[in-house]
Amino acid sequence: MCGCFSSRCCSSNDDHDDEENDFREMRVKGRNCTDVFCFGLFAFFILTLLVIGAYGYTHGDFNKKYLFPMDIRNPSKSAWICVDQCPSKTFLTGKELYDYRKANGTDFCMYPKIRQKFNNKHISSNTGVCPTFPVFKSESILNRCIPSDLIEGAGGVLDNLIDFVNTFDFVRGVAQDLVLLWNEILFFSLFAQDLVLLWNEILFFSLCALGVSLLVVFLIRFFAPIVVYLIYAMVVTSGIGVSSLLWYLWYDASRKADLIEPTAAIPEGTTTARLSFEMNFDARTLLALAVVSTICSVFLSLIVWCLWPRGTLVIDLFKQAGKAVSKMPSLLFQPIITSLVLMLFLCYWGTVFAYLYTSADPYFHILNRINSDSPQDYDELPIIKYEIYPILRYMIWIHVFGLIWISEFIFASQRMVIAGAIACWYFAKDRNAIGSPCFQAIYMLFRYHLGSIAFGSLIITAVKLPRYIFMYIYAKMTGSKNFIIKYLLACVIGLLACVEKCLRYLHHNAYTVIAISGQSFCPASKTATNILLDNAVNVATINSVGDFVLFLAKSMVTFAVACFAGYSFHSNPKVNYWYISTVLCATIAYFIANCFVSVYEMIVDTLFLCYAEETAMVTRSNGSQHYADADFHDFMNTTLQRERNYRRVPAVENNEIEMRERYQPKAAA
């Protein structure tokens, strides 16, 4: 097979014999399928997931899409059952419900198997068998049946609330809105209304985030000197501007609070006293926000001040990465392809999970409820439960495990494709005649290295799943007074998170080594670790400076989209919780910006690892081999030497001499 670094792909066939000893040719000569056992395990796991999906499809009932409460007046303590549609009219008696079921086939009582055990008697309670009456006409809000009158009434209450809130200050408006969260149905329905009302605007701001992210990538490619210092200036200016605005709002709120300060002549509980309390609360809130914003602004300004002299390093890094982007523009589409594949998988996973969830058989557990007035009498209280067989429980756990493993596998594949494309371009003899490095990297991934990707993603999953389990246990212990257990759980969660981050960083570099050398996962991880340890200072220099500037770029895109979205949503009187929709837009904007800007991070990291690996190979060859990219080699030496001079750290004479001494075979005695 023709690998990415083969002379048949990256150079002519005429000089093939002359390159037999060239280390770039040796990288392909021994390339075989790696981690075959892990690939077989992954393939078997995929087949298992398909079998689970087939089981859920044949045993599940996916037609009942909506959740209907047995008692809408007390939803938190009510049983919710699956129905195929929400009530289209109001029912006052059990006979009306029975006639509706005969006419339309829709049953709002519990499952037929259960109802038959009660001889079709209409037992109405918040736990079934049938709902408490009246059953109101309802509409579907995110697949939940919510009474139509409640939704319409919430809109009128909201209009009056907005008129009242608009007469006061912004902070009080947020506080007033937060008070409404106590009613879970009202909040849920109002937020769902916001999503329905604003979906087109949210889509518009998402497209704006996409356009701004592409613009940032374009500017970094062609106007790196301007963009780097512009990002520095925008970060400092934004921090100072936000802090100044908060201080001004605090001053204005404090001045207004002093003007209406209640006196002894004004008794407590009056409108003036209540208004004075609210104004003082606003002033204290704004003061806290202003102090926090000022501290963050000072901290960011100090970081920018430290990074300002290193602006030349960042500019040169972006220029070198821009060369790769200009030769391989398809790299920018890799995040889009990854996102589409991930969304398709999540849709499949969610559908199968819904089938599995509805494949359990419901049954009644009867509780004897004693009448307090007459202890000799008791009522039978039916409680619905699901009979989850052990095999179904195992299927659900395997399905959840598959969600994490395959998601990590998809992200690792993207990393491998980008690393393989960059390495193919970096080591090419003639970069103008290499074809499509991205397609070559994809071919190399599917031809040789799916097992290595499966192995690396499995290790991440083995750390990630226990962390999620401990996080779930910790969340369940919120009201617990056992502080020792909670503290130990928090420590374990933090430790697993640190281990996951370290492994993820190591795996990213291991995938690059696999793309370069064709090694299996474990030897590649060892090689990547040695390279990182040998170049620890240089790695810190490259990553700390370049990655932080790119993080600032992503943050500025998110901040800009959030500001415009927040202003648009806040000025719309029909929006209920505008700040939640703004946070949603900001989250989407950051995800989009991260997808595109992170490509530059991967390119910079891959280029550095290619340079370090090539330096080691050239050193071991005693100078008989030459660098594939002499310009990049000169750039790295100049940049790192300049950084040493800036830090005033004594430098070795030459990094190549140091590595030659390390790899030079000792002469025989």
N, C-alpha and C positions, 0 to 999 in steps of 0.2 A: 504494500500500500504506500501511497505517496503522502508523506507527512508534511507538516507545515514548514519544517526547517530543512526539508530535502532540497538538494540542488535541482531536482527535477521540477520543483515548484517555485523555487526562489532564485534560480540561476540557470544558465544554459547547461546542456549535457556535454559540451566539448571539454570542459575542464573538470569533469567529474573525477577522472582518475587522479588528477593533481590534488584533489581535495579529500582523498581518502583518510588522511590523518588530521584533517581540519576538525576542530572540536565541534563545529556546527554540524558537520556531516555525521560525526559520531553520535550526536544527539538523536538522530533518526535511525541510525543503523541498528540500534538495539531496542527500538521502541516496540513494545508489545502491549497487549491488554493488561491493565493493572488492576489489582484487587478483585480478581475474578470471583472469589468466594463471596465478597460483599455485594458484588453485582448480582450473583445468584440469589443471595438472601433478599436483596431489594426487589428482584423480579418476583420471587415467591410472595413477598409481602404485597406487591401490587395485585397479584392474582387473588390473594386473600381478601383484599379490599373489594375487588370486583365480586367475589362470592358473597361478601357481606351486603354489598349493594343489591345483588340479585335477591337475597333473602329478604331484605327490607322491602323491596318492590313487590314481592309476591305475598308478603304477610302484612304489610302496612296498609293504612287507609288514608291516602293523601287527599281525598276529595273534600274532607272536612277541614277547611282552611282557617276557620274563624273560631276564636275563643268567646264563649258565651257564659256570663256569670249566673249562678243560681239565685243570687240576691244582689242586685246592682246597688242597693242602698248601703250595703256593707261589703264592698268588693274585696277588702283585704282578708276577711274571714269567710269568704264564700268559695265554694268549689266552682271551677271553670271547666266547661266541657267543650269538646270540638264539635262544631256544627258546619253544615255545608253552606249556610247563608244566615245573615242576621235577620231578626224579626222585621217584617215589612209593615206590620200594624201592631196595635196595642191589644193585648189579650187580658181580659178581666177574670175569666174563670177557666177551670180545667177543661170544660166541654169545648170552649172556643179553641183551646190549644189542640184538643183531640181532633176536632173537625178540620183544623188547618193542616194537621199532619196527614189526614186521609186525603185531603184535596191536593196538597202540594208535595207530599212525601218528605217534608222537613220536620224533624223531631227535635224539640227543645228540652225533652226529658233525657235522662241518662240512657246509656246504651241499651239496646233491646234485650240483650242477654240478661242484663241486670233487672230491667223493668219486668220481664216475664216472671222473675222469682217473686214479685210482689203482685202478681195477677193483674198487672196494668192499673193498679190503684194509683191515683195521683197524690203522691206524698210530697207536699210542698215544704221545702225548708232551704236554708242556705247551703246545705250539703246534698240536696236531692231528695227524692228521685226526680221530681219536677221542680221548676223554679217557683219562687214566691210570687204571688200575684199582687198587683198587676205587672205583666211583662210589657215593657214599653217598646214602641217602635224605635229601632236602633239603626245606626250606620257603622260601617267598618272604618276604624281608624287604626292603621297598621295591624290589620287582622284581629282587632279586638272590637266586640260589639258594644258601642257606646250609645246611650239614648240620644235621639235626635234633639229632644227638648233641652238636654243638658248642653249640647254643643251650641245650639242657637242662643240659649240663655247666657252661656259663657261669653259669647261675642258681645251681647249688650252690656253685661257687667264690665267687660274689658274696656268698652268705649267710655263708660263713665269713669272707670279707674284712670284711663289715660288722660281724660280731661282734668281730673283732679291732680294727677302726678305732674302734668305739664306746667302747673302753676308754681311748682317748686323746683328745687335744685336737682341736678342729675344724680347725685349720690343717693338722695332720698328716693328717687325713682327706682334705682336698683334695689334698695332695701325694701321698698314697698312690694316690688315684684317677687323678691325672695320669700316674703311672708306667704305668698300664695302657694308656695310649693308644698304646704302641708296637705293640700288636697290632691291626692295622687291622680285621680281620674281627671280633674280639671287641668292639672299641669300636663298630663299626658296628651289629652285631647287638644289643648291649646298649642303645644309644641308640634303636634302632628299637623295642626292647621297651618302653622308657620312653614313647615316643610312643603306642604301642598301649595301654599301661597307663594313661597320664595324659591321653588325649585329651579325656575328659569333664571333667576338672579344668581343663585348659587352656582348653577352651571356656567353662567356668564363670567363670574369672578374666578371660577376654576379655569376657564379658557384664558382669562387675563393672566392668571398665575402661570399657565403654560407658555403664553407669549412672552411674559417678562422673563421667565427662566431661560427660554431660548435666546432672548435678547442679551441676557447676562453672559451666556455661553459664547455668543457671537462677539460681544465686546471683549471678553477675556481673550478670545482668540486673536483679534485684530488690534485691540487697543488696550493691551495689558498694562502699560505704564499709567495710563489715565485711570483705568478701572480700579487698580489696586489702591492708589492714593485717594480716589473718589470714595471708595468703600470706607477707608479710614475716616475721611472727613464726614461722611454721612452718619457713621456710627457716633462720632463725638457730637455732631450737631444735633442729631435726634435725641441723644441722651440729655444734652443741655436744654433743648427745647421742651421736652416732656417734663423735666424737672422744674423748669421755670414756669410752665403752665400750671402745674400742680401747686406750686408755691403761691402763684397769683390767685388761684381758686381758693386756696386756704385763707389767704388774706381777705378776700372778698367775703367768704362765708363767715369768718370771725368778725368782720366789721358789721355785717348784717345781724349776727347773733347778739352783739353788744347793743345794737339799737333797740332790740325788742326784749332785752333782759327783763324778766319779771321782777317786780318789787313786792314788798310785803303787802301792799294794797291789792295786789292781784292774787287771788287764791289759786292754789294748785288745782289742776284738772280743767281749767278753762282753756279756751282755744289758744289764747296768747301764751299761756304757760306751756302747753303742749308744743306749740310752734317753736318756742324758745328752746325746748329740750331737743327737738329735731334738728334745729339749726346748729346747736352745739355738738350734736352727734355727727352732723355732716362735717363740721370744722375739724373735729378730732380725727375722723376717718381720712379727710384730705391731708391732714398733717402727717399721719402715719404713711400714707402713700407717697407724699412728697419726700419724706426722710428716706424711705426705701429706694425711691427712684434716684435720689441724689447719691446715695451710697453706690448703687449700681453704675451710675454715670461716671462717678469718680474712678471706680474699679476698671470700667471699660476704657476710660481715657488713659489710665496708667498703662494698660496693656497695649493700646495703640501707640503710646509714647515709646514703649520698649520695642515695638515692632517696626516703628517708622524707619530706623536706620537699615532694617533688613528688607525694606521694600524692593531693593534691587534683586535680592535673592528670589523673592516671590515672583517678580516680573520675569526673571530668567527661567524659573520653573514653568510658569504658564506658557512662555514662548516655546519651550521644548515640548510641553504637552500639546500645544497648539499645532505643532508640526504633525504629530500623529493624528490629531483630529482632522486636519486638512487633507491628509492622505486617506483617512478612513472615516468619512462622515457618518457612515452607517453605525459607528459606535454610539452615537447619540440616540439611535432608535432602539438600542438594546434594552434600556429601562422600560420603554413602551411595550416591547414584546414580552418582557418579563411580567409586567403588570397585567397584560391581557391573559397570559397563561395562568397567572396566579388567580385572577378573577374567575376564569373558567373552572379552575380546580375548586375554588371556594364555593361556587354555585353547585357543582356536582356534590361536594362534600356536604353542604347544607341540605340538599335534596335527599341524599341518602340518610342523613341523620334524622330528617323529618319522618321518613319511612320507618326507620328503626324505632323512633320514639312512639309511633302509632301502631307498632306491631305487637306491643305488650297487650295481654288480655286484661280488661278491667273486671273487677269483682267487688262485691259489697262486704264490708266488715261491719257487723252489727254491734253497736254499743247500747247497753241498757242504761237509760237515763231515768233515775228515780225521781218521782214527784215529791218535792219537799213537803207539800201539804198532806199528802197521803203516801207515806213510805211504802205501803204494801203495793201501790200502783207504780208502774214504770212504763216508759215509752221506749220503743225501739228506734234508735238513731242510726240511720244508715250512713256509713262513711265509705266513699269510693277509694279504692286502691288499685294499683296495677301489679299484676303478677309477672315480675321480671325473672325469667328463668336464668340460671347461671350462664348458659351459653349465650343468651342475649346480653347479659352484663359484660361478658368477655368481648363480645362483638363491639359494644359501645366503647370499651376501653381501647381496643385495637383501632377503632375508627378515630378516636381522639389522638392516639399516638401517631396515626397516619397523617393527621392534619399538620402536626408539628414537623414530622420527618420530611414529608413531601414539600412543605413550604420552604424548609431550609434547603432541600435539594434544588428547588427552583432558583433560589438566590445564589447558591453555590455555583450552579451552572452558568448564571450570568457572569459571575466573577471569573470563572474559568475561560469563558468565551472572550471576555475583554483582555484577560492576561495572555491568552493564546494569540489573539490578533496583534497585540502590542509586541509580543516576543517575536512573532513571525516578521513583522515590519522592522523591528530593531536589528535582527540578525540577518536580514536579507542582503545578498550581494548587490542586487540592483533593485532599489525600492520603487522604481518606475515600472517594473515588469513582474510584480508579485501577484497580480490578479486581485482577488478579493480576500484579504487576510481574515476577515470576519467569517466568511463561509468556510475557509480552510480550518479556522479554529473550531467552528461548529462540527465540521466533519471529524476533526481529531477528537473532540469530546465524545461524540457518539461512537466512534470507531474504537477508541482505546481506553477512555478514562471515566466512563460512567461509574465503574466500581469504586474508584477513588472518591468521586463526588458523593456517592452513597455512603461511603465509610465516614467521611468528614462530617456530613450532615447528621449521621446517626450519633456520632459522639456529641454534637451540639444538642441533639434531642434528648440524649441520656442525661444531660445536665439541666436542660430547660424544663422538662416535664416534672421532675421532682420540685423544682422551684415554684412552678405553678401550683402544685399540690400543697406545698407549705404555705403559699400565699392564700390559698382557699381556706386552709385551716386557721391561719392567722385572722382572716376576715371574719370567720365564724366565732372567734374568741374576742370579738370587740367588747362585749359586755362582761367578759370574765375578769375575776379579781386575781387570777393566778398570774402575777406579773413576771415570775421567773420563767414560766413556760413561754409566755409571750415574748420576753426578751431573748430567750434562746432561739425561738422561731425567727425573730427579726434578724438575729446574727447569722443563722443558717441561710436565710433568704439573701442577705447581703453578700455572704461568702459565695454562694452559688452564682449570684449575678456577676461578681468579680471574676470567678473562674470562667464563666461563659464569655465575658468580654475578652479575656486573655486568649481563650481557645479560638474565638472567632477571628481575632487579629492574626494569630499564628496560622490558622487554616487559610486565610486569604493569601498569605505569603507562600504557604505550602502549595496552593493551587497554581501560583505563578511558577514555582519550581517544577511542578509536574508538567506544565505547559512547555517549559524550556527544555527539560531533560528527559521527560517521559518516565520518571521514577514512580514507584508506588507511593501510597500516601505516607506511610511511616518513614521511609528514607527521605522523602521530600520534606516532611516536617522537621526531621533532624537537620537537613541541609539548610532549610530556612531559618531554623533556630541559630545555627552556627553563623550564618550570614548576619543575622540581626545582632548577635552578641559581638561579632568582630567589628561591626560598624554601628555600635550603639549610639555614639555621639552624633554620627552623621545622620542616622535614622531619626534621632530626636530633633535635629536641626531641620530636616526636610519636613517631617510630619507636623511638628509644632507650629511652624510658620505657615506652610502652605495650607494645611487642613483648617487652621483657625481662620484664615482669611476667607476660605471657601465657606466656612460656617457662618461668618459674618454676612457673606453674600446671600446665603439662604435665608438668614434671619431678616435681612433688609427686604427681600421679596415678600416674605410672610408679613412683615410689618406694614408694607405698602398696601398689600391686598386687604389686610385686616382693617386698616384705617378707612379705605374707601367703602368696604363692605359694611363696617359699623356705621358710618355716616349715612349710607343708603338705607339700611334697615331701621336705624333710629328715627329717620325722618318719615318713615311709613307708619301712619297711625293704625294700620290694620295688623301690624306685627305684634305678637304677644311678648315673646322673650327674645328681643333683638340681640342681646349679648350672647345668648347660646348659639344662635345662628351665625354670629360673627366668629365665635370660637370654632364652629364647624368649618367655616370658610378658611380660617387661618390654618387649621389642621390640614385641610386638603391642599392649601397653597404650599405649606412646608413639605408635605409629601411629594408634591410635583416638583418643587425646586430641588429637593434632595435627590430625586431620581436622575435629574439631568446634571446638576452640579457635582454629584458624587462620582460621575464618570471621570471628571478631572482628578479627583482624589485617587481613584483606581489607576489611572494612567500614570500619575506621578509616582505612586508606590511601585507599580510594575516596572517603570523605567529605572528607578533606583535599584530594584532587585536584579534586573537584567545587567545593569552596570556592575554591581557588586559580584555577581556570579561570573561575568565575563572577565573581570579583573583577576579573580581567583584562577580561572582557567588559563589566562594569558601568563600569569605568574608561574603556574605549574609547568607551562611549556618552555620556561627559560627564555622567553622573548621570541620564540620561533613563530608564534601566532600574533596577529594584529587585531586591534579593536575594530569592530564592525562599524561603529560610528565615532570617528575621531573627533568630530566637533562636540558631541555630547561628552566624550571623555575629557576633553579640554575644559568644557564648561563645568563639569563636576569637580575637577581638580582645582580650578580657579575659584569656584564658589566655596568649596569646603575650606580652602586655604584662607580666603577672605573672612570666613566665619571664625576660623581659629584666631586670626589676627584681631578680629573684633572682640572676641572673648579674652584675648591676651593669654591664650593657652599655648604652651610650647608644643609645636608640631613636630612630628617625625619628619625625617628628610623626605621621605616619599612613602605613600601608602603601599605602592607596588613593591618597594624594597622590603618593607615589613612583611608583606604577605609572601614574597619570594623566600624569605628566610624561614617562614613557617612551613611552606609546602616543599622546599628544596630537599630532595632526598639526601641523606647524609652519606658522605663518601665512605667507602669501606676502609677499615683500619689497615 
